[in-house]
Amino acid sequence: MAFDYVIVGGGAGEATLAARLSEDPAISVCLLEAGGGGNGVLVRAPVGALAFLPGRPVRIANWAFQTVPQPGLNGRRGYQPRGRALGGSSAINAMLYVRGIRQDYDGWADLGCDGWSWDEVLPYFKRSENNENGADDLHGDAGPLQVSNQKAMRPLTRAFVAAAEEMQHRRREDFNRGENEGVGYYQVTQFHRPDKNGERCSAAAAYLLPHMDRANLTVLTRAQATRILFEGKRATGVAYRRGGDEHHVMATREVILCGGAFNSPHLLQLSGVGRADDIQRHGLRMVHELPGVGQNLQDHLDFIQGFKSKDSNMYGIGLAGMVRLTREILKWRKDGVSMIATPFAEGAGFLKTDPALERPDIQLHFVVGIVDNHARKLHPGYGYTCHVCALNPHSLGEVFLQSADPMAPPGIDPRYLSDGRDLQTLIKGAKLVRRILHSPALRPYNHRELFGVRDNMTDADWEAIIRNRADTIYHPVGTCKMGVDDMAVVDPKLRVHGLQGLRVVDASIMPRLVSGNTNAPTIMIAEKAADMIRAAVA
């Protein structure tokens, strides 16, 4: 088989790019996805994320990766769930629509990434977006990606926002206008049109699934890429496994990697592109030495606090909750306005741990249920949790080959808290969160504080509990970073340095992590990439 473009999937960029390129009937596109179709009821019902996230007792649409032991986390292995279906992690995430802030993208441009400043990427955010609140100078209402207000927010979440306001944090109605300091409610990537109201709008549901009948678009699910095929320095196709057999698909123009911060560098390394020491020690043939492949891994390390509650009007394990959930399922099937449409993380906060800071350095996710160890440890009864993460991490990690076997997982080492500044930010952030949780507006919901947090904790106490409990909030980026320096993997047009016919279009190209969630920026990257790819052959 031969196509103009072969897209190797896994990320939100996969669906976006395949749909945009195949709009031209003269262009043929083949998409390879290791997982399934991403359109089952557990994907469409947002509450189904609870089935995907834990990755056990069985993995459902989830790679369920683990890190190597982390010295900064007392030797614990971190857990790294990533979506394995059309739409990638947008099929299993909390659906939060967050772009980041102006300084993020202007910072990319300052690093030599021409064309990636805030003003230059904003049109692509707007192009992608169909916002329930309508169009204005910063938002779109005609794009494929449905961006919705929450359908059935809990009173508890409103109490959280009131509590933060009691602590003198400002209220913000829109976190996507180039600045985001304040507290409020997340918008979500969720359908708001009547026929699908309240359903998850993954990147696949937005861009790809409506166009699966295009004659010039071939989508192969359950097809795991094993290596990129090269003729000299030119990528010519992809080898993949499907149904136990190996197949080849050829690309007459380009191979495009959209596997995300773990799978894209891993496939490059398996294909002989990366650091020589990392590749040759596994007996693989070098194609092109590129030392930045797999380096520059950045992630938002997250710490959780919370309370058990006697109020049952939230997610939990108990008879009252089960009865309510049954009613909510019927409501969701009727009109989508239901708890089944929850993102769980209903409350938002982007705050400064020091008023002198130029921009927020922590993000809060307020969750209407008890989340412990990525929902893998269950608590009977009811309660809530509040996450805090350090928005601008200084700790940098890597993704590396553990084996020449393409079916083996990549090695993932975020090196959490290897830079002490991240620990200090989390300690200050945790203290700030606890003050909010103990404010008058939330006291009626508070029964018993969880996870060993208590009064009169010293900084040493906070450090100990953070090292024992912190883990990812699911925002890995940077391992095929864009730039012009010696460690850059792709140029500002996302072409792999030193090779022909090969691009990377996913969150791995971010030179620095954005100040927020990564789904919306990844879709923006793919929208912009589609224009650059079309321009290259115009």
NORGISUL-V601684 format. One record per pair of residues at least 4 apart in sequence whose ideal C-beta (glycine too) atoms are under 6 Angstrom apart, sorted by sequence separation. I is the first residue (numbers start at 1). J is the second residue. If there is no record, write none. Layout:
I_J ; I_J
This chain:
13_17 ; 41_45 ; 49_53 ; 55_59 ; 87_91 ; 89_93 ; 100_104 ; 102_106 ; 103_107 ; 109_113 ; 135_139 ; 153_157 ; 201_205 ; 203_207 ; 204_208 ; 205_209 ; 251_255 ; 259_263 ; 274_278 ; 276_280 ; 332_336 ; 357_361 ; 367_371 ; 371_375 ; 373_377 ; 425_429 ; 442_446 ; 449_453 ; 457_461 ; 465_469 ; 466_470 ; 484_488 ; 490_494 ; 491_495 ; 518_522 ; 9_14 ; 38_43 ; 59_64 ; 83_88 ; 108_113 ; 115_120 ; 135_140 ; 164_169 ; 175_180 ; 191_196 ; 192_197 ; 201_206 ; 204_209 ; 230_235 ; 231_236 ; 241_246 ; 259_264 ; 268_273 ; 269_274 ; 274_279 ; 279_284 ; 316_321 ; 336_341 ; 352_357 ; 372_377 ; 403_408 ; 417_422 ; 437_442 ; 457_462 ; 483_488 ; 504_509 ; 21_27 ; 42_48 ; 69_75 ; 70_76 ; 83_89 ; 85_91 ; 135_141 ; 165_171 ; 191_197 ; 268_274 ; 332_338 ; 402_408 ; 417_423 ; 490_496 ; 496_502 ; 7_14 ; 22_29 ; 55_62 ; 82_89 ; 109_116 ; 134_141 ; 228_235 ; 229_236 ; 240_247 ; 257_264 ; 272_279 ; 279_286 ; 331_338 ; 481_488 ; 514_521 ; 21_29 ; 52_60 ; 69_77 ; 70_78 ; 83_91 ; 108_116 ; 109_117 ; 131_139 ; 191_199 ; 229_237 ; 312_320 ; 332_340 ; 352_360 ; 353_361 ; 481_489 ; 482_490 ; 495_503 ; 42_51 ; 51_60 ; 52_61 ; 55_64 ; 83_92 ; 239_248 ; 312_321 ; 351_360 ; 353_362 ; 370_379 ; 402_411 ; 480_489 ; 494_503 ; 7_17 ; 52_62 ; 67_77 ; 131_141 ; 172_182 ; 191_201 ; 228_238 ; 269_279 ; 276_286 ; 328_338 ; 350_360 ; 480_490 ; 494_504 ; 7_18 ; 18_29 ; 66_77 ; 67_78 ; 105_116 ; 106_117 ; 129_140 ; 130_141 ; 171_182 ; 190_201 ; 237_248 ; 238_249 ; 328_339 ; 329_340 ; 351_362 ; 399_410 ; 400_411 ; 494_505 ; 507_518 ; 105_117 ; 106_118 ; 170_182 ; 172_184 ; 189_201 ; 227_239 ; 237_249 ; 272_284 ; 328_340 ; 18_31 ; 105_118 ; 130_143 ; 171_184 ; 225_238 ; 226_239 ; 237_250 ; 272_285 ; 276_289 ; 350_363 ; 370_383 ; 399_412 ; 452_465 ; 126_140 ; 129_143 ; 169_183 ; 237_251 ; 272_286 ; 273_287 ; 371_385 ; 490_504 ; 65_80 ; 128_143 ; 225_240 ; 226_241 ; 272_287 ; 273_288 ; 349_364 ; 370_385 ; 398_413 ; 494_509 ; 507_522 ; 5_21 ; 102_118 ; 105_121 ; 127_143 ; 129_145 ; 130_146 ; 131_147 ; 132_148 ; 224_240 ; 274_290 ; 275_291 ; 368_384 ; 397_413 ; 64_81 ; 128_145 ; 132_149 ; 223_240 ; 224_241 ; 238_255 ; 273_290 ; 397_414 ; 129_147 ; 367_385 ; 397_415 ; 62_81 ; 63_82 ; 164_183 ; 223_242 ; 274_293 ; 347_366 ; 490_509 ; 222_242 ; 235_255 ; 345_365 ; 366_386 ; 395_415 ; 63_84 ; 395_416 ; 505_526 ; 9_31 ; 62_84 ; 161_183 ; 345_367 ; 346_368 ; 364_386 ; 365_387 ; 4_27 ; 9_32 ; 61_84 ; 344_367 ; 395_418 ; 4_28 ; 5_29 ; 6_30 ; 7_31 ; 8_32 ; 9_33 ; 61_85 ; 364_388 ; 395_419 ; 480_504 ; 505_529 ; 3_28 ; 268_293 ; 394_419 ; 35_61 ; 55_81 ; 99_125 ; 362_388 ; 363_389 ; 3_30 ; 228_255 ; 394_421 ; 395_422 ; 482_509 ; 53_81 ; 265_293 ; 363_391 ; 394_422 ; 480_508 ; 483_511 ; 265_294 ; 393_422 ; 479_508 ; 480_509 ; 482_511 ; 361_391 ; 477_507 ; 481_511 ; 61_92 ; 390_422 ; 427_459 ; 430_462 ; 478_510 ; 477_510 ; 390_425 ; 427_462 ; 494_529 ; 390_426 ; 477_513 ; 138_177 ; 493_532 ; 52_92 ; 147_187 ; 148_188 ; 426_466 ; 388_429 ; 148_190 ; 225_267 ; 388_430 ; 49_92 ; 227_270 ; 228_271 ; 475_518 ; 148_192 ; 227_271 ; 146_191 ; 388_433 ; 146_192 ; 38_85 ; 151_198 ; 386_433 ; 38_86 ; 43_91 ; 35_84 ; 36_85 ; 37_86 ; 38_87 ; 34_84 ; 35_85 ; 97_147 ; 33_86 ; 38_91 ; 315_368 ; 314_368 ; 315_369 ; 146_201 ; 314_369 ; 230_287 ; 132_192 ; 145_206 ; 144_206 ; 144_207 ; 317_380 ; 318_381 ; 306_370 ; 361_425 ; 316_381 ; 316_382 ; 362_429 ; 314_382 ; 312_382 ; 15_87 ; 308_381 ; 309_382 ; 309_383 ; 308_383 ; 353_428 ; 12_88 ; 102_178 ; 307_383 ; 353_429 ; 11_88 ; 98_175 ; 99_176 ; 101_178 ; 306_383 ; 10_88 ; 12_90 ; 101_179 ; 306_384 ; 101_180 ; 306_385 ; 399_479 ; 304_385 ; 305_386 ; 304_387 ; 389_473 ; 302_387 ; 303_388 ; 302_389 ; 300_389 ; 96_186 ; 97_187 ; 97_189 ; 95_188 ; 95_189 ; 95_190 ; 298_393 ; 296_396 ; 297_397 ; 297_398 ; 297_399 ; 295_398 ; 294_398 ; 294_399 ; 294_400 ; 91_202 ; 90_202 ; 90_203 ; 87_202 ; 299_414 ; 301_416 ; 87_203 ; 87_204 ; 297_414 ; 86_204 ; 282_401 ; 284_404 ; 283_404 ; 278_400 ; 282_404 ; 278_401 ; 303_426 ; 391_515 ; 303_430 ; 305_433 ; 269_401 ; 198_332 ; 265_399 ; 311_445 ; 270_406 ; 309_445 ; 262_399 ; 310_447 ; 198_336 ; 309_447 ; 197_336 ; 307_446 ; 308_447 ; 308_448 ; 307_449 ; 198_341 ; 266_410 ; 306_450 ; 262_410 ; 305_453 ; 46_200 ; 44_199 ; 188_343 ; 44_200 ; 156_314 ; 154_314 ; 186_348 ; 303_466 ; 184_348 ; 38_204 ; 183_349 ; 303_470 ; 181_350 ; 301_470 ; 39_209 ; 180_350 ; 302_473 ; 299_472 ; 300_473 ; 300_475 ; 299_475 ; 299_476 ; 181_360 ; 298_477 ; 226_406 ; 298_478 ; 297_478 ; 296_478 ; 297_479 ; 37_221 ; 36_221 ; 152_337 ; 294_479 ; 296_481 ; 151_337 ; 152_338 ; 16_203 ; 152_339 ; 160_347 ; 15_203 ; 19_207 ; 28_216 ; 29_217 ; 30_218 ; 31_219 ; 32_220 ; 33_221 ; 15_204 ; 19_208 ; 157_346 ; 18_208 ; 34_224 ; 151_341 ; 157_347 ; 12_203 ; 16_207 ; 25_216 ; 32_223 ; 15_207 ; 19_211 ; 22_214 ; 15_208 ; 32_225 ; 153_346 ; 22_216 ; 22_217 ; 292_487 ; 292_488 ; 293_489 ; 292_489 ; 160_366 ; 32_240 ; 288_498 ; 288_499 ; 156_368 ; 154_368 ; 265_479 ; 261_476 ; 265_480 ; 298_513 ; 261_477 ; 264_480 ; 8_225 ; 261_479 ; 30_249 ; 156_384 ; 8_238 ; 6_238 ; 264_504 ; 264_506 ; 6_249 ; 14_258 ; 264_508 ; 6_251 ; 13_258 ; 260_506 ; 261_507 ; 11_258 ; 254_501 ; 255_502 ; 256_503 ; 257_504 ; 258_505 ; 260_507 ; 261_508 ; 1_249 ; 2_250 ; 4_252 ; 5_253 ; 95_343 ; 258_506 ; 4_253 ; 5_254 ; 6_255 ; 7_256 ; 8_257 ; 9_258 ; 10_259 ; 11_260 ; 94_343 ; 254_503 ; 256_505 ; 2_252 ; 10_260 ; 94_344 ; 7_258 ; 8_259 ; 94_345 ; 10_263 ; 103_359 ; 233_499 ; 234_500 ; 235_501 ; 233_500 ; 234_501 ; 235_502 ; 167_435 ; 167_436 ; 164_436 ; 167_439 ; 163_436 ; 166_439 ; 166_441 ; 163_439 ; 163_441 ; 162_441 ; 163_442 ; 159_441 ; 159_442 ; 156_445 ; 47_340 ; 45_340 ; 46_341 ; 79_374 ; 203_523 ; 53_374 ; 54_375 ; 53_375 ; 54_376 ; 50_375 ; 80_412 ; 73_416 ; 65_409 ; 72_416 ; 67_412 ; 68_413 ; 72_417 ; 70_416 ; 72_418 ; 65_412 ; 67_414 ; 113_482 ; 112_483 ; 111_483 ; 112_484 ; 115_492 ; 114_492 ; 113_492 ; 74_467 ; 78_471 ; 73_467 ; 74_468 ; 78_472 ; 128_523 ; 125_524 ; 128_527 ; 111_511 ; 124_524 ; 127_527 ; 108_511 ; 121_524 ; 124_527 ; 124_528 ; 107_512 ; 104_514 ; 104_515 ; 100_514 ; 101_515 ; 100_515 ; 100_516 ; 98_516 ; 98_517 ; 96_517 ; 99_520 ; 100_521 ; 97_520 ; 90_519 ; 17_505 ; 13_505 ; 13_506 ; 11_506 ; 12_519 ; 16_523 ; 13_522 ; 17_526 ; 21_530 ; 12_522 ; 16_526 ; 20_530 ; 12_523 ; 13_526 ; 17_530
